[in-house]
Amino acid sequence: MDIMVTIPNNKLDDIQKEEEKVADAIKNGKSINYFWCVSKRPKNLHIGDKVYFIWNKAMRGYHKVVGFDTNMKCTTTGNQYKGCCIILDPIFHDIEYPIPMNGFRGFRYVK
């Protein structure tokens, strides 16, 4: 089952840098891990499901889930993350018409 998460406004610059790094790696034929961490693993989230992202008061797109880990380090910020790290396909899929909604903490299942 798909989930949605919010990118906090204070993290948007880091996310943009990560997206640029991912795009460069793909362009150069390199493999890169892209991930999003939550405090606990969503029980109904599986490989192949989607993680939708909300920022600037709208759901704007998604990444597909390709795996899970419990300890990862961000190569952009150097931050170490523990908990449930959801490993994502590096390709971001824009949704054609962003869906207005307020942000929230944690994750929610998409119905």
Helices and strands as residue ranges (DSSP letters): E 3-6, G 9-11, H 12-27, E 34-38, E 50-55, E 58-73, E 80-88, E 93-100, E 107-109
